[in-house]
Structure formats: C-alpha cells, structure tokens
C-alpha cells in the first residue's frame, strides 16, 4: 500500500468516476447489500480531498457529505473491514451530526475499495440506525461484494487508460499528418523562392495563401510596423474581406501590439475565452482566432506575419502550427532582405553606369582615333597596347549598356515598337550581323533552310538583341571549327526559333538560375569567355515583354539548344476577335 495522500487522490481522479451519473453496474451491488444484510443504507463511497461522494446509494437522498464527518475516511485507513457496532457509544463519532440526527447512524461497516495500483479510494459500506454486529460469514460476504465493486472500478480505470491511449494515438496520427503537411508546405515555399518570374508581391501572396490553407484560417497579412503604425505589405483574404496593400491603422488597434509586448509568438484559438477579448482589435474586427509572430531583418523589427479568422478554432494551435509560423517568418525575412539588397544593388549599378557612360564614350573615341592613325603613326608596341585598351574599353561599354538595359526593364522604361516581320528576314539578318563576332571564336553560324516566310509581331531591334545574346553565347561556348545551327520549327500556332550549339552543355546545378541576373555557370567564365551574366536575363525580359516565351534544353558534354517562341501574326489577329 502506498501511503502518499497526494498519490491516492491522483489515483482517485484518474478513475474519472467523481461527479458522474449513476450507473447500474454499481447500483446492483448496493441494492443487493441492503437485502443481503437487512440494512437501511448501502453506499459506494469515494473519498475525495474535502468530501466523500457516493457513486451509488440506497436509502439516502443526498450524494455527498464532508470528509470531516465521514465514517469512510476512517475505513480507508485500514485494509480490513472497518466496523462500528454503535456509533453513539464510540468517542470518535458520538458527537457526529450524522449520529446525533433523528434516526442517526448507529451501525456502520465499510470494506475498502482498492485500485489496481494499491490505493484505497473509497468503500462499499452498509449503515443502519440500530446497533448490530456482523457475523464472520456476513463479513466475508461484504468482502466478496466489495471485491466485485473493485473489479468494476478497476475496469473503469482500464477503460480510462484505453481511452487515453486511443487519444494519444489519434494525437500522434494528427501530429504526423501535420508534420507531413508542414514538409509539403515548406517544399512549396522553396518552389516559390525558385520561381524567378514571380515578383516579390506575388511570392508573398502565394506564401500567405499556403499559410492560410495550412492553418485553416481565412486571412493572412504581412505588415510593416513603424512609428506606431501598422501597414499592410501583402495580404491573402476572401473576396468579401478585401485588404488593400498600403492600408494602415494604429498599431494599438491590432493584436500585434500584444505580440510585441510579449516579444514572442502570439497564438489564441478562441479570443472570446481569452483576455484578448478586451483588446480594441476584438472590439473593432471581431477576430476570434489569431496566430502571429514578428519579422526581423538583421535583428531589426520589420513587421509581423499573422493569420486570423472571425471564427474560433475548436482546439488550440498545435506545436506544428507554431513551428510553421516561426519558419515562415524566417523565410519572409530572407525574401524581404533580398528585395532590400536588390534595390540597393540596382541603385548602385544605375548610378555607376550613368556616371561611367559619358567619360567612357570620350575614352573610346580618343582610343579609336589613336589606333586608326589619325593622330599620327604610332610605335608598334604603343599601337598594340592601345589596341588592348580599346578592346577592353569596348567590353566595358557593352557591360554598361547591359546594365542600363536591365535598369530600364526593371523600371518599365523600355520602349517597344512592335510591327510585323517575316521570320525568314529576321533570321537571315541575325546570322549576317553576328557572324563577325563568331569568327573571333572560329565558329560558323548556319541557318538551316527552308525558313518560314510567315510573320510574327516583334520589335525588330529588340529581337536582334535577343538573337545576338543567344548567338554570342553559343559561339563563345563552342569548340573552334564547329558550327552553331539556327532553325525555325513551324508549329500551327507559333514559331519556335532554335539556336543550337555542340559545346559542353549546361551543368545540372546551374540550370535553375540560368535566367537570373549576373548568372554564370562558373565565375571564372567571365575571364575566360567574357560577358556580364546579364544577357540571358535581358533576353528573357525582352521576349516576355513582346508576348513570347524563352527556354532551353541541354545535355552535358553534348551541347545546348536555346529557343524563343512567338505566335504567328495570323493567330494573334484572330485572338483579338
């Protein structure tokens, strides 16, 4: 027997029998006891901290008394039957209210009820208003009945344990399911990061949509917090709950103010049952469920990401939910930091490019005059050095022009003059204009005939800029003496123009970044092959601005094929009607 009263009380409460409705499985034993022993009262009594409560009773109209006046609190102190023949003559009970009352207790016999763990939690007791004494056989019968009641109690305990185990199993299954969903959502976030064609706002919107779906909440918001104001940076919400980017309100009117006070994640599944029901946000917006966390960039507060709903959740947010929003906060911080760095980089590049262009034009002109002999005959060594300087100056000019083109594309300041052109004429011009560049690498450009005379709608200058980028790349990465083949596939709805080389191909680990700005498979390529890493990025933007698509296929060691696709002008015209 374990003597700890606290442990005994825990065992009693673990039975989950206190304050439950009457049950026939216990009532049958108290009925049998009154008949078997000829007594007025029979009870299944459970002794709690401050009271004794009757799970089953015969002959009483109330279902509990205080533990202080309880006979059963004495009975559970012993392993055998506790018997009082005449309570009025027993100093322990003579002044007890239950004894001094009219037709009060005289006889009491209680057999302790013991759990499987050895804790005496109550009794099966019989009571009468007349003094008496149990015979040996009657005591044995009371023990037998008590043993049967114990079986029922321990069966209840077993059922409770089974229920707990089943609940734990369901909880683990739910957690496992949530963990799988979390992995899927995180993988989706990585995919969003890899989609270079998405703007930052589109990436943030898709991330919020994923979060709202994962958390089963209707509204997702990324905010910027500055000088006591809460400003919406991006949002996801139902059509009947529109949230405009740039919408602002006092920080004090949002749950974020509570989050900042606690300096940690805030998760409330039912605001009406939480202290937050007194918050101005609840009074104003009636949001019942909320989870949010701060977004920090370089350890400085940027704002928050939060999800909410006007409907409460049935259960509190799980640890998986909280882990998700912590990871999402870090992902968002990385996205916003990239945007900040990209903006600074673009501003720096634009400034440097503009500042260099004018003096570089002057330097180019002077070098060209000198090399051409206009200023007089130069010593051989000087002429060679000036030739190298002119070549490097021209390369720097190409770099600056690429940077300025990229800046214009980013700012939407590029002018396009769209008109119709036959694919045949466009490709013949491309070969003619770029062969001299390919000659530097001892590569020949070949146009595979026949070429369709059908027309596409493009800006011819921008189209030739795209072809120049594709053809120069193909020539640079081809072996001396090889060919770069250009051909057009004539599909029903569109033209697919291909530039095919037989070089080393594109490494697998570089393909996902090939259209990003300043991307090169190997940084050393810039010195060996030349180039800025901007050509393909510019080509992609130009192609898409003119309504086309660009892509590639490649096999390492065998070469690459870049293609651009534009709809035939007939198809484009029909699409308008």
WONORCOR-V858559 format. One record per backbone hydrogen bond with DSSP energy under -0.5 kcal/mol. CO is the residue of the C=O (numbers start at 0). NH is the residue of the N-H. If there is no record, write none. Layout:
CO:NH
CO:NH
This chain:
3:7
4:8
5:9
6:10
7:11
8:12
9:13
10:14
11:14
11:16
12:15
16:19
22:25
22:26
23:27
25:28
25:29
26:30
27:31
28:32
29:33
30:34
31:35
32:36
33:37
33:38
40:126
41:57
42:44
42:124
43:54
43:55
44:122
45:47
45:52
49:66
50:47
51:64
52:45
52:54
55:43
57:41
62:53
64:51
65:68
66:69
70:73
70:74
71:75
73:76
74:77
80:82
81:109
83:107
84:131
85:88
86:89
88:90
89:92
89:93
92:95
95:98
95:99
96:100
97:104
100:103
105:86
106:127
107:83
108:125
109:81
109:111
110:123
111:113
112:120
112:121
114:117
117:1
118:114
118:120
120:46
121:112
122:44
122:124
123:110
124:42
125:108
126:39
126:40
127:105
127:106
134:138
135:139
136:140
137:141
138:142
139:143
140:144
141:145
142:146
143:147
144:148
145:149
146:150
147:151
148:152
149:153
150:154
151:155
152:156
153:157
154:158
155:159
156:160
157:161
158:162
159:163
160:164
161:165
162:166
163:167
164:168
165:169
166:170
167:171
168:172
169:173
170:174
171:175
172:176
173:177
174:178
175:179
176:180
177:181
178:182
179:183
180:184
181:185
182:186
183:187
184:188
185:189
186:190
187:191
188:192
189:193
190:194
191:194
193:195
194:197
198:202
199:203
200:204
201:205
202:206
203:207
204:208
205:209
206:210
207:211
208:212
209:213
210:214
211:215
211:216
218:307
219:235
220:222
220:305
221:232
221:233
222:303
223:225
223:230
225:228
227:250
228:225
228:230
229:248
230:223
231:245
233:221
235:219
237:240
238:241
243:246
246:231
248:229
249:252
250:253
250:256
253:256
254:257
254:258
255:259
256:260
257:261
258:262
258:263
265:291
267:289
268:312
269:272
270:273
270:276
273:276
274:277
275:278
278:281
278:282
279:283
280:284
280:285
281:285
285:287
287:270
288:308
289:267
290:306
291:265
292:304
293:295
294:301
294:302
295:297
296:299
299:296
301:224
302:294
303:222
304:292
305:220
306:290
307:217
307:218
308:287
308:288
317:321
318:322
319:323
320:324
321:325
322:326
323:327
324:328
325:329
326:330
327:331
328:332
329:333
330:334
331:335
332:336
333:337
334:338
335:339
336:340
337:341
338:342
339:343
340:344
341:345
342:346
343:347
344:348
345:349
346:350
347:351
348:352
349:353
350:354
351:355
352:356
353:357
354:358
355:359
356:360
357:361
358:362
359:363
360:364
361:365
362:366
363:367
364:368
365:369
366:370
367:371
368:372
368:373
368:374
369:372
372:375
378:382
379:383
380:384
381:385
382:386
383:387
384:388
385:389
386:390
387:391
388:392
389:393
390:394
391:395
392:396
393:397
394:398
395:399
396:400
397:401
398:402
399:403
400:404
401:405
402:406
403:407
404:408
405:409
406:410
407:411
407:412
407:413
408:411
415:417
418:457
420:455
421:425
422:426
423:427
424:428
425:429
426:430
427:431
428:432
429:433
430:434
433:437
434:438
435:439
436:439
437:440
437:442
438:441
441:480
443:483
445:447
445:485
446:448
451:423
453:422
454:568
455:420
455:457
457:418
457:459
458:462
459:463
460:464
461:465
462:466
463:467
464:468
465:469
466:470
467:471
468:472
469:473
470:474
471:475
472:476
474:477
476:503
478:481
481:443
483:445
484:499
485:447
486:497
487:489
488:490
488:495
492:567
493:490
494:496
494:565
495:488
495:497
496:563
497:486
498:561
499:484
500:559
503:556
506:509
506:510
507:510
509:512
510:513
512:515
515:518
521:524
522:525
523:526
523:527
524:528
524:529
532:517
532:518
533:537
534:538
535:539
536:540
537:541
538:542
539:543
540:544
541:545
542:547
543:546
548:564
550:562
552:560
554:557
554:558
558:554
559:500
560:552
561:498
562:550
563:496
564:548
565:494
566:456
567:571
568:572
569:573
570:574
571:575
572:575
573:576
